């Protein structure tokens, strides 16, 4: 497996190659990469990949993370049945 096939976001299965292609095509920030590829948007909310995505984008010439509004961490999503919501 080549380095470009390394999965950065396990939840959304986003590879380094996808991140590189997105930055190259759109000249975007880490925040925009996340929105375009869904990296960091899975059940973990970016807890495992967020820093790595930010570093990759900076290395590729994207804007520094400190100069932008970053995405916030989200609590993990857990399925809840309608019975639980309805109090049954």
N, CA, C and O atoms as CSV, one atom per row, in Angstrom:
chain,resi,resn,atom,element,x,y,z
A,1,UNK,N,N,0.847,-1.170,0.000
A,1,UNK,CA,C,0.000,0.000,0.000
A,1,UNK,C,C,0.894,1.235,0.000
A,1,UNK,O,O,1.857,1.310,0.762
A,2,UNK,N,N,0.574,2.194,-0.852
A,2,UNK,CA,C,1.355,3.426,-0.898
A,2,UNK,C,C,0.914,4.373,0.217
A,2,UNK,O,O,-0.155,4.216,0.808
A,3,UNK,N,N,1.757,5.346,0.480
A,3,UNK,CA,C,1.445,6.319,1.534
A,3,UNK,C,C,0.139,7.052,1.241
A,3,UNK,O,O,-0.623,7.354,2.160
A,4,UNK,N,N,-0.126,7.342,-0.039
A,4,UNK,CA,C,-1.345,8.070,-0.402
A,4,UNK,C,C,-2.615,7.286,-0.104
A,4,UNK,O,O,-3.692,7.876,-0.026
A,5,UNK,N,N,-2.514,5.970,0.063
A,5,UNK,CA,C,-3.689,5.154,0.360
A,5,UNK,C,C,-3.930,5.007,1.860
A,5,UNK,O,O,-4.861,4.318,2.277
A,6,UNK,N,N,-3.099,5.647,2.665
A,6,UNK,CA,C,-3.257,5.583,4.116
A,6,UNK,C,C,-4.550,6.285,4.514
A,6,UNK,O,O,-4.793,7.424,4.114
A,7,UNK,N,N,-5.368,5.610,5.294
A,7,UNK,CA,C,-6.638,6.171,5.749
A,7,UNK,C,C,-6.362,7.098,6.933
A,7,UNK,O,O,-5.794,6.683,7.943
A,8,UNK,N,N,-6.769,8.339,6.793
A,8,UNK,CA,C,-6.597,9.327,7.860
A,8,UNK,C,C,-7.838,9.343,8.748
A,8,UNK,O,O,-7.728,9.283,9.972
A,9,UNK,N,N,-9.002,9.424,8.143
A,9,UNK,CA,C,-10.260,9.420,8.891
A,9,UNK,C,C,-10.875,8.026,8.765
A,9,UNK,O,O,-11.411,7.660,7.719
A,10,UNK,N,N,-10.787,7.261,9.845
A,10,UNK,CA,C,-11.311,5.891,9.819
A,10,UNK,C,C,-12.831,5.857,9.747
A,10,UNK,O,O,-13.402,4.971,9.111
A,11,UNK,N,N,-13.480,6.801,10.386
A,11,UNK,CA,C,-14.950,6.803,10.406
A,11,UNK,C,C,-15.532,7.004,9.008
A,11,UNK,O,O,-16.498,6.338,8.634
A,12,UNK,N,N,-14.948,7.919,8.237
A,12,UNK,CA,C,-15.449,8.237,6.901
A,12,UNK,C,C,-14.574,7.646,5.795
A,12,UNK,O,O,-14.845,7.849,4.612
A,13,UNK,N,N,-13.519,6.913,6.183
A,13,UNK,CA,C,-12.602,6.254,5.255
A,13,UNK,C,C,-12.006,7.221,4.225
A,13,UNK,O,O,-12.019,6.950,3.024
A,14,UNK,N,N,-11.488,8.345,4.709
A,14,UNK,CA,C,-10.869,9.350,3.846
A,14,UNK,C,C,-9.358,9.134,3.875
A,14,UNK,O,O,-8.756,9.047,4.945
A,15,UNK,N,N,-8.753,9.049,2.693
A,15,UNK,CA,C,-7.318,8.801,2.578
A,15,UNK,C,C,-6.531,10.106,2.422
A,15,UNK,O,O,-7.094,11.171,2.170
A,16,UNK,N,N,-5.200,9.981,2.580
A,16,UNK,CA,C,-4.325,11.135,2.345
A,16,UNK,C,C,-4.498,11.623,0.917
A,16,UNK,O,O,-4.509,12.829,0.671
A,17,UNK,N,N,-4.632,10.706,-0.020
A,17,UNK,CA,C,-4.790,11.069,-1.433
A,17,UNK,C,C,-6.024,11.950,-1.639
A,17,UNK,O,O,-5.959,12.946,-2.360
A,18,UNK,N,N,-7.135,11.596,-1.016
A,18,UNK,CA,C,-8.346,12.400,-1.158
A,18,UNK,C,C,-8.144,13.807,-0.591
A,18,UNK,O,O,-8.611,14.791,-1.165
A,19,UNK,N,N,-7.452,13.886,0.527
A,19,UNK,CA,C,-7.195,15.191,1.139
A,19,UNK,C,C,-6.287,16.021,0.227
A,19,UNK,O,O,-6.548,17.201,-0.005
A,20,UNK,N,N,-5.216,15.397,-0.291
A,20,UNK,CA,C,-4.300,16.104,-1.186
A,20,UNK,C,C,-5.018,16.600,-2.442
A,20,UNK,O,O,-4.821,17.740,-2.861
A,21,UNK,N,N,-5.840,15.756,-3.035
A,21,UNK,CA,C,-6.565,16.133,-4.251
A,21,UNK,C,C,-7.530,17.292,-3.980
A,21,UNK,O,O,-7.679,18.193,-4.806
A,22,UNK,N,N,-8.174,17.256,-2.828
A,22,UNK,CA,C,-9.121,18.319,-2.477
A,22,UNK,C,C,-8.402,19.645,-2.290
A,22,UNK,O,O,-8.868,20.675,-2.776
A,23,UNK,N,N,-7.272,19.632,-1.591
A,23,UNK,CA,C,-6.501,20.864,-1.383
A,23,UNK,C,C,-5.988,21.392,-2.716
A,23,UNK,O,O,-6.048,22.594,-2.975
A,24,UNK,N,N,-5.485,20.499,-3.561
A,24,UNK,CA,C,-4.950,20.908,-4.864
A,24,UNK,C,C,-6.041,21.498,-5.764
A,24,UNK,O,O,-5.822,22.514,-6.423
A,25,UNK,N,N,-7.194,20.868,-5.788
A,25,UNK,CA,C,-8.275,21.306,-6.675
A,25,UNK,C,C,-8.932,22.600,-6.203
A,25,UNK,O,O,-9.230,23.472,-7.020
A,26,UNK,N,N,-9.161,22.736,-4.900
A,26,UNK,CA,C,-9.930,23.872,-4.394
A,26,UNK,C,C,-9.101,24.903,-3.634
A,26,UNK,O,O,-9.628,25.947,-3.247
A,27,UNK,N,N,-7.801,24.630,-3.410
A,27,UNK,CA,C,-6.926,25.550,-2.654
A,27,UNK,C,C,-7.606,25.953,-1.350
A,27,UNK,O,O,-7.764,27.138,-1.056
A,28,UNK,N,N,-8.000,24.953,-0.583
A,28,UNK,CA,C,-8.845,25.213,0.576
A,28,UNK,C,C,-8.150,24.993,1.907
A,28,UNK,O,O,-7.060,24.427,1.987
A,29,UNK,N,N,-8.807,25.452,2.925
A,29,UNK,CA,C,-8.332,25.323,4.298
A,29,UNK,C,C,-8.704,23.943,4.840
A,29,UNK,O,O,-9.428,23.182,4.197
A,30,UNK,N,N,-8.198,23.636,6.033
A,30,UNK,CA,C,-8.518,22.362,6.678
A,30,UNK,C,C,-10.021,22.262,6.927
A,30,UNK,O,O,-10.608,21.192,6.768
A,31,UNK,N,N,-10.635,23.363,7.311
A,31,UNK,CA,C,-12.077,23.356,7.567
A,31,UNK,C,C,-12.848,22.983,6.300
A,31,UNK,O,O,-13.773,22.172,6.346
A,32,UNK,N,N,-12.464,23.574,5.178
A,32,UNK,CA,C,-13.149,23.277,3.922
A,32,UNK,C,C,-12.874,21.842,3.464
A,32,UNK,O,O,-13.753,21.201,2.889
A,33,UNK,N,N,-11.666,21.335,3.713
A,33,UNK,CA,C,-11.352,19.933,3.387
A,33,UNK,C,C,-12.302,19.020,4.150
A,33,UNK,O,O,-12.831,18.058,3.593
A,34,UNK,N,N,-12.515,19.321,5.412
A,34,UNK,CA,C,-13.417,18.512,6.225
A,34,UNK,C,C,-14.832,18.544,5.682
A,34,UNK,O,O,-15.510,17.518,5.643
A,35,UNK,N,N,-15.277,19.711,5.265
A,35,UNK,CA,C,-16.637,19.830,4.735
A,35,UNK,C,C,-16.783,19.153,3.371
A,35,UNK,O,O,-17.835,18.587,3.074
A,36,UNK,N,N,-15.743,19.205,2.544
A,36,UNK,CA,C,-15.811,18.606,1.205
A,36,UNK,C,C,-15.637,17.089,1.219
A,36,UNK,O,O,-16.243,16.391,0.406
A,37,UNK,N,N,-14.811,16.568,2.136
A,37,UNK,CA,C,-14.520,15.123,2.129
A,37,UNK,C,C,-15.231,14.361,3.245
A,37,UNK,O,O,-15.262,13.131,3.219
A,38,UNK,N,N,-15.795,15.057,4.211
A,38,UNK,CA,C,-16.415,14.500,5.406
A,38,UNK,C,C,-15.387,13.947,6.386
A,38,UNK,O,O,-15.760,13.294,7.361
A,39,UNK,N,N,-14.112,14.194,6.149
A,39,UNK,CA,C,-13.087,13.774,7.099
A,39,UNK,C,C,-13.314,14.512,8.413
A,39,UNK,O,O,-13.472,15.733,8.427
A,40,UNK,N,N,-13.330,13.783,9.494
A,40,UNK,CA,C,-13.570,14.400,10.798
A,40,UNK,C,C,-15.028,14.588,11.128
A,40,UNK,O,O,-15.358,15.196,12.147
A,41,UNK,N,N,-15.920,14.074,10.279
A,41,UNK,CA,C,-17.353,14.257,10.481
A,41,UNK,C,C,-18.060,12.969,10.902
A,41,UNK,O,O,-19.287,12.935,10.988
A,42,UNK,N,N,-17.297,11.919,11.161
A,42,UNK,CA,C,-17.884,10.638,11.521
A,42,UNK,C,C,-18.308,10.580,12.980
A,42,UNK,O,O,-18.338,11.601,13.666
A,43,UNK,N,N,-18.632,9.398,13.444
A,43,UNK,CA,C,-19.108,9.227,14.828
A,43,UNK,C,C,-18.142,9.730,15.899
A,43,UNK,O,O,-18.583,10.128,16.977
A,44,UNK,N,N,-16.844,9.721,15.629
A,44,UNK,CA,C,-15.895,10.189,16.652
A,44,UNK,C,C,-15.796,11.709,16.672
A,44,UNK,O,O,-15.216,12.276,17.598
A,45,UNK,N,N,-16.347,12.370,15.674
A,45,UNK,CA,C,-16.348,13.833,15.646
A,45,UNK,C,C,-14.973,14.437,15.424
A,45,UNK,O,O,-14.743,15.589,15.794
A,46,UNK,N,N,-14.057,13.687,14.830
A,46,UNK,CA,C,-12.732,14.209,14.539
A,46,UNK,C,C,-11.727,14.039,15.652
A,46,UNK,O,O,-10.616,14.561,15.563
A,47,UNK,N,N,-12.083,13.334,16.679
A,47,UNK,CA,C,-11.155,13.163,17.802
A,47,UNK,C,C,-9.886,12.410,17.412
A,47,UNK,O,O,-8.833,12.639,18.008
A,48,UNK,N,N,-9.962,11.521,16.427
A,48,UNK,CA,C,-8.785,10.738,16.055
A,48,UNK,C,C,-8.028,11.314,14.863
A,48,UNK,O,O,-6.854,10.992,14.680
A,49,UNK,N,N,-8.657,12.151,14.052
A,49,UNK,CA,C,-8.002,12.584,12.815
A,49,UNK,C,C,-7.868,14.089,12.635
A,49,UNK,O,O,-7.145,14.538,11.745
A,50,UNK,N,N,-8.527,14.849,13.432
A,50,UNK,CA,C,-8.573,16.305,13.225
A,50,UNK,C,C,-7.188,16.941,13.144
A,50,UNK,O,O,-6.919,17.706,12.217
A,51,UNK,N,N,-6.318,16.644,14.083
A,51,UNK,CA,C,-4.964,17.232,14.090
A,51,UNK,C,C,-4.177,16.826,12.853
A,51,UNK,O,O,-3.455,17.639,12.277
A,52,UNK,N,N,-4.316,15.573,12.446
A,52,UNK,CA,C,-3.589,15.085,11.275
A,52,UNK,C,C,-4.069,15.797,10.003
A,52,UNK,O,O,-3.252,16.158,9.155
A,53,UNK,N,N,-5.359,15.997,9.867
A,53,UNK,CA,C,-5.898,16.702,8.701
A,53,UNK,C,C,-5.358,18.125,8.664
A,53,UNK,O,O,-4.941,18.610,7.612
A,54,UNK,N,N,-5.366,18.788,9.811
A,54,UNK,CA,C,-4.846,20.156,9.894
A,54,UNK,C,C,-3.381,20.219,9.468
A,54,UNK,O,O,-2.985,21.127,8.736
A,55,UNK,N,N,-2.577,19.261,9.921
A,55,UNK,CA,C,-1.148,19.234,9.589
A,55,UNK,C,C,-0.921,18.979,8.098
A,55,UNK,O,O,-0.067,19.614,7.479
A,56,UNK,N,N,-1.681,18.055,7.530
A,56,UNK,CA,C,-1.538,17.735,6.101
A,56,UNK,C,C,-1.853,18.960,5.257
A,56,UNK,O,O,-1.115,19.273,4.322
A,57,UNK,N,N,-2.928,19.650,5.571
A,57,UNK,CA,C,-3.322,20.831,4.799
A,57,UNK,C,C,-2.254,21.922,4.915
A,57,UNK,O,O,-1.916,22.562,3.919
A,58,UNK,N,N,-1.728,22.135,6.110
A,58,UNK,CA,C,-0.668,23.135,6.292
A,58,UNK,C,C,0.568,22.769,5.477
A,58,UNK,O,O,1.178,23.643,4.862
A,59,UNK,N,N,0.949,21.485,5.463
A,59,UNK,CA,C,2.119,21.041,4.700
A,59,UNK,C,C,1.926,21.241,3.201
A,59,UNK,O,O,2.893,21.443,2.467
A,60,UNK,N,N,0.678,21.186,2.750
A,60,UNK,CA,C,0.384,21.356,1.329
A,60,UNK,C,C,0.199,22.826,0.946
A,60,UNK,O,O,-0.158,23.132,-0.192
A,61,UNK,N,N,0.439,23.723,1.884
A,61,UNK,CA,C,0.369,25.148,1.577
A,61,UNK,C,C,-0.949,25.806,1.897
A,61,UNK,O,O,-1.174,26.959,1.528
A,62,UNK,N,N,-1.824,25.093,2.577
A,62,UNK,CA,C,-3.105,25.681,2.981
A,62,UNK,C,C,-2.908,26.650,4.118
A,62,UNK,O,O,-1.832,26.696,4.715
A,63,UNK,N,N,-3.926,27.427,4.428
A,63,UNK,CA,C,-3.812,28.394,5.516
A,63,UNK,C,C,-3.596,27.713,6.864
A,63,UNK,O,O,-4.050,26.590,7.086
A,64,UNK,N,N,-2.907,28.399,7.746
A,64,UNK,CA,C,-2.655,27.883,9.083
A,64,UNK,C,C,-3.969,27.752,9.838
A,64,UNK,O,O,-4.862,28.587,9.690
A,65,UNK,N,N,-4.085,26.722,10.636
A,65,UNK,CA,C,-5.301,26.472,11.402
A,65,UNK,C,C,-5.578,27.616,12.370
A,65,UNK,O,O,-6.735,27.925,12.654
A,66,UNK,N,N,-4.531,28.238,12.872
A,66,UNK,CA,C,-4.716,29.325,13.836
A,66,UNK,C,C,-5.353,30.562,13.201
A,66,UNK,O,O,-5.816,31.448,13.920
A,67,UNK,N,N,-5.385,30.638,11.866
A,67,UNK,CA,C,-5.957,31.787,11.165
A,67,UNK,C,C,-7.389,31.568,10.713
A,67,UNK,O,O,-7.931,32.405,9.991
A,68,UNK,N,N,-8.006,30.496,11.103
A,68,UNK,CA,C,-9.356,30.199,10.629
A,68,UNK,C,C,-10.252,29.731,11.766
A,68,UNK,O,O,-9.788,29.373,12.849
A,69,UNK,N,N,-11.524,29.745,11.491
A,69,UNK,CA,C,-12.495,29.230,12.448
A,69,UNK,C,C,-12.568,27.730,12.227
A,69,UNK,O,O,-12.954,27.274,11.151
A,70,UNK,N,N,-12.202,26.968,13.237
A,70,UNK,CA,C,-12.174,25.519,13.072
A,70,UNK,C,C,-13.537,24.909,13.412
A,70,UNK,O,O,-14.394,25.540,14.029
A,71,UNK,N,N,-13.695,23.666,12.985
A,71,UNK,CA,C,-14.903,22.932,13.334
A,71,UNK,C,C,-14.783,22.462,14.766
A,71,UNK,O,O,-13.689,22.131,15.223
A,72,UNK,N,N,-15.881,22.428,15.471
A,72,UNK,CA,C,-15.848,22.003,16.867
A,72,UNK,C,C,-15.983,20.486,16.952
A,72,UNK,O,O,-16.455,19.828,16.025
A,73,UNK,N,N,-15.557,19.959,18.086
A,73,UNK,CA,C,-15.743,18.531,18.337
A,73,UNK,C,C,-17.205,18.285,18.672
A,73,UNK,O,O,-17.857,19.121,19.298
A,74,UNK,N,N,-17.707,17.150,18.256
A,74,UNK,CA,C,-19.100,16.776,18.524
A,74,UNK,C,C,-19.121,15.508,19.347
A,74,UNK,O,O,-18.243,14.658,19.202
A,75,UNK,N,N,-20.120,15.368,20.216
A,75,UNK,CA,C,-20.216,14.122,20.974
A,75,UNK,C,C,-20.553,12.966,20.034
A,75,UNK,O,O,-21.198,13.170,19.006
A,76,UNK,N,N,-20.122,11.761,20.382
A,76,UNK,CA,C,-20.438,10.607,19.537
A,76,UNK,C,C,-21.948,10.415,19.394
A,76,UNK,O,O,-22.714,10.655,20.326
A,77,UNK,N,N,-22.344,9.985,18.227
A,77,UNK,CA,C,-23.752,9.748,17.947
A,77,UNK,C,C,-24.087,8.308,18.305
A,77,UNK,O,O,-23.370,7.379,17.932
A,78,UNK,N,N,-25.174,8.136,19.026
A,78,UNK,CA,C,-25.633,6.788,19.365
A,78,UNK,C,C,-27.093,6.666,18.946
A,78,UNK,O,O,-27.892,7.562,19.220
A,79,UNK,N,N,-27.448,5.578,18.290
A,79,UNK,CA,C,-28.837,5.391,17.892
A,79,UNK,C,C,-29.747,5.248,19.117
A,79,UNK,O,O,-29.402,4.586,20.096
A,80,UNK,N,N,-30.898,5.878,19.034
A,80,UNK,CA,C,-31.888,5.798,20.109
A,80,UNK,C,C,-33.215,5.409,19.476
A,80,UNK,O,O,-33.614,5.979,18.461
A,81,UNK,N,N,-33.893,4.446,20.069
A,81,UNK,CA,C,-35.172,4.007,19.499
A,81,UNK,C,C,-36.272,5.024,19.806
A,81,UNK,O,O,-36.158,5.812,20.745
A,82,UNK,N,N,-37.316,4.995,19.018
A,82,UNK,CA,C,-38.446,5.888,19.239
A,82,UNK,C,C,-39.142,5.591,20.582
A,82,UNK,O,O,-39.708,6.485,21.212
A,83,UNK,N,N,-39.087,4.339,20.993
A,83,UNK,CA,C,-39.671,3.963,22.276
A,83,UNK,C,C,-38.996,4.675,23.431
A,83,UNK,O,O,-39.662,5.127,24.362
A,84,UNK,N,N,-37.682,4.776,23.376
A,84,UNK,CA,C,-36.931,5.472,24.413
A,84,UNK,C,C,-37.275,6.960,24.375
A,84,UNK,O,O,-37.470,7.578,25.421
A,85,UNK,N,N,-37.348,7.528,23.193
A,85,UNK,CA,C,-37.672,8.956,23.068
A,85,UNK,C,C,-39.099,9.241,23.550
A,85,UNK,O,O,-39.369,10.289,24.136
A,86,UNK,N,N,-39.992,8.304,23.296
A,86,UNK,CA,C,-41.389,8.493,23.686
A,86,UNK,C,C,-41.669,8.097,25.141
A,86,UNK,O,O,-42.794,8.259,25.614
A,87,UNK,N,N,-40.666,7.585,25.852
A,87,UNK,CA,C,-40.836,7.232,27.237
A,87,UNK,C,C,-41.499,5.884,27.468
A,87,UNK,O,O,-42.044,5.642,28.545
A,88,UNK,N,N,-41.463,5.007,26.481
A,88,UNK,CA,C,-42.094,3.695,26.640
A,88,UNK,C,C,-41.102,2.636,26.974
A,88,UNK,O,O,-41.472,1.473,27.141
